[in-house]
Amino acid sequence: MRDTLRKAAAAAVAAAALAAGTVLTGAQAASASPASPGSPGEMTATCRTSGLRAELTSTDPEQVGMSHRGKLLRLTNTTDRACALRGYPGLELEDTGHRPLGADTRWGSTYFAQDPGKQTLFLQPGQSAEADLVWAVADGTRVLHASYLEITPPASTDHLTVPFEERVTNGVLSVTAFAYRISVP
């Protein structure tokens, strides 16, 4: 039941993202981004989970402070065509058996980075987009012990999974919108 609700919610988010302009013509893309697709009139498909690679990377200096930890969440286009990505990822924590733990995802600025806001990104083959992912590690009323992180790209109903062996206070994950580069002081 929980998985069905999560997929229904992801489908609703996907529909909203598409309605917000995730798929644009080449002419629209040319005016919105220097990394636009080919000829005017050409459609840029929304980035699909099957054509993306997800990874969590540390920043320099590391995002550590006041009981908070953070990493950059990076999605890379692994296809041979440009694709469009707009907005925030869906996130869920999983245990060692890949069962959902019930994370609470909050979109916007994080403890370490300002939210760049929704913008349509055009990822060329091999190009990446980043979002800042932050969680607290203090003792709380509910500490989730995660082993994996589910990442649902914007406008997607499927997810990617990466290792994530972390304690997460109250199951709260904060994440910015995707941008070509996230600046972390």
C-alpha positions as CSV (number, residue, x, y, z in Angstrom):
1,M,0.0,0.0,0.0
2,R,2.8,2.4,1.0
3,D,4.6,1.7,-2.3
4,T,1.4,2.3,-4.3
5,L,0.9,5.7,-2.5
6,R,4.5,6.7,-3.1
7,K,4.2,5.9,-6.8
8,A,1.0,7.8,-7.1
9,A,2.5,10.8,-5.4
10,A,5.6,10.6,-7.7
11,A,3.3,10.4,-10.8
12,A,1.5,13.5,-9.6
13,V,4.8,15.3,-9.1
14,A,5.9,14.2,-12.6
15,A,2.7,15.5,-14.2
16,A,3.1,18.9,-12.4
17,A,6.7,19.1,-13.4
18,L,5.9,18.4,-17.1
19,A,3.1,21.0,-16.9
20,A,5.6,23.5,-15.5
21,G,7.7,23.3,-18.7
22,T,10.1,20.4,-18.2
23,V,9.9,19.6,-22.0
24,L,10.6,22.6,-24.2
25,T,11.4,23.0,-27.9
26,G,14.9,23.6,-29.0
27,A,14.1,27.3,-29.7
28,Q,12.8,27.7,-26.1
29,A,15.8,25.8,-24.8
30,A,18.2,28.0,-26.7
31,S,17.0,31.1,-24.9
32,A,17.0,29.4,-21.5
33,S,20.3,27.7,-21.4
34,P,23.7,27.7,-23.1
35,A,23.7,23.9,-23.1
36,S,20.6,23.6,-25.3
37,P,19.8,20.7,-27.7
38,G,20.2,20.7,-31.4
39,S,18.0,22.5,-34.0
40,P,15.1,24.8,-33.3
41,G,11.8,22.9,-33.0
42,E,13.6,19.8,-31.7
43,M,12.0,18.4,-28.6
44,T,14.1,17.8,-25.5
45,A,12.9,14.7,-23.6
46,T,12.6,14.8,-19.8
47,C,15.5,13.0,-18.2
48,R,14.4,9.4,-17.4
49,T,15.7,7.3,-14.5
50,S,17.0,4.7,-17.0
51,G,19.3,7.3,-18.5
52,L,20.7,8.8,-15.3
53,R,23.4,7.8,-12.8
54,A,23.1,9.0,-9.2
55,E,25.9,9.5,-6.8
56,L,26.6,11.3,-3.5
57,T,29.8,13.2,-3.2
58,S,31.5,15.1,-0.5
59,T,32.3,18.8,-0.8
60,D,35.5,20.6,0.0
61,P,35.4,21.6,2.8
62,E,33.1,18.9,3.9
63,Q,29.6,19.8,5.0
64,V,29.8,19.1,8.8
65,G,28.6,21.4,11.5
66,M,26.2,21.9,14.4
67,S,25.0,18.2,14.2
68,H,24.4,18.5,10.5
69,R,26.0,16.5,7.6
70,G,25.7,17.1,3.9
71,K,26.7,15.8,0.5
72,L,26.0,16.8,-3.1
73,L,23.5,14.6,-4.9
74,R,24.6,14.4,-8.5
75,L,22.6,13.1,-11.4
76,T,24.5,12.4,-14.7
77,N,23.0,12.0,-18.1
78,T,24.3,8.6,-19.3
79,T,22.5,8.6,-22.7
80,D,23.6,9.9,-26.1
81,R,21.0,12.6,-26.2
82,A,20.3,15.8,-24.2
83,C,17.5,15.6,-21.7
84,A,15.7,18.2,-19.5
85,L,15.6,18.2,-15.7
86,R,13.6,20.6,-13.5
87,G,13.0,20.8,-9.8
88,Y,13.6,18.7,-6.7
89,P,14.3,15.0,-6.2
90,G,12.0,12.7,-4.3
91,L,13.9,11.0,-1.5
92,E,13.3,8.0,0.7
93,L,15.5,6.2,3.2
94,E,15.8,2.4,3.0
95,D,17.0,-0.2,5.5
96,T,19.5,-3.1,4.8
97,G,16.6,-5.0,3.1
98,H,15.7,-2.1,0.9
99,R,12.5,-1.5,2.8
100,P,11.3,2.2,3.1
101,L,11.9,3.8,6.5
102,G,9.6,6.8,6.1
103,A,11.7,9.9,5.4
104,D,10.4,13.4,5.6
105,T,11.8,15.4,2.7
106,R,11.9,19.2,2.8
107,W,12.6,21.1,-0.4
108,G,14.4,24.5,-0.3
109,S,17.6,25.9,1.3
110,T,19.6,23.6,3.4
111,Y,21.8,24.2,6.5
112,F,24.8,24.6,4.1
113,A,23.4,26.0,0.8
114,Q,20.9,28.4,-0.6
115,D,18.2,26.9,-2.8
116,P,18.7,27.9,-6.5
117,G,15.0,27.5,-7.1
118,K,13.4,25.5,-9.9
119,Q,15.0,26.0,-13.3
120,T,15.0,23.9,-16.4
121,L,18.4,22.3,-16.9
122,F,19.4,20.8,-20.3
123,L,21.9,18.0,-19.6
124,Q,24.0,17.0,-22.6
125,P,25.4,13.5,-22.7
126,G,27.8,13.1,-19.7
127,Q,26.7,16.3,-18.1
128,S,25.6,16.4,-14.5
129,A,23.2,18.4,-12.2
130,E,23.6,18.8,-8.5
131,A,21.4,19.3,-5.4
132,D,22.6,19.8,-1.8
133,L,21.4,17.0,0.5
134,V,21.6,17.7,4.3
135,W,20.4,15.7,7.4
136,A,20.9,16.1,11.2
137,V,22.7,13.5,13.2
138,A,21.8,14.6,16.7
139,D,19.9,12.4,19.1
140,G,16.2,12.9,18.6
141,T,12.9,11.3,19.4
142,R,13.2,9.2,16.2
143,V,16.6,8.3,14.7
144,L,16.5,6.3,11.4
145,H,19.4,4.1,10.6
146,A,19.6,4.1,6.8
147,S,21.5,1.8,4.5
148,Y,20.3,3.2,1.2
149,L,18.8,6.3,-0.3
150,E,16.1,6.2,-3.0
151,I,16.3,9.1,-5.4
152,T,13.4,9.9,-7.7
153,P,14.4,12.4,-10.3
154,P,11.9,15.3,-11.1
155,A,9.1,14.2,-13.4
156,S,9.8,10.5,-12.8
157,T,8.0,7.7,-11.2
158,D,11.0,5.3,-10.9
159,H,13.9,5.8,-8.5
160,L,17.6,5.2,-8.4
161,T,19.2,3.7,-5.2
162,V,22.6,4.6,-3.8
163,P,24.4,3.4,-0.6
164,F,23.7,5.7,2.4
165,E,24.8,4.3,5.7
166,E,23.8,7.2,7.9
167,R,21.8,8.1,11.0
168,V,19.1,10.6,10.2
169,T,17.5,12.5,13.1
170,N,13.7,12.3,12.9
171,G,14.0,11.0,9.3
172,V,14.3,14.6,8.0
173,L,16.2,15.1,4.7
174,S,16.6,18.7,3.3
175,V,17.4,19.1,-0.3
176,T,17.8,22.0,-2.8
177,A,16.5,22.1,-6.4
178,F,18.9,20.8,-9.0
179,A,21.3,23.2,-10.6
180,Y,24.3,22.9,-12.8
181,R,26.5,23.7,-9.8
182,I,25.6,24.1,-6.1
183,S,27.8,26.5,-4.2
184,V,28.6,25.4,-0.6
185,P,30.6,28.0,1.4
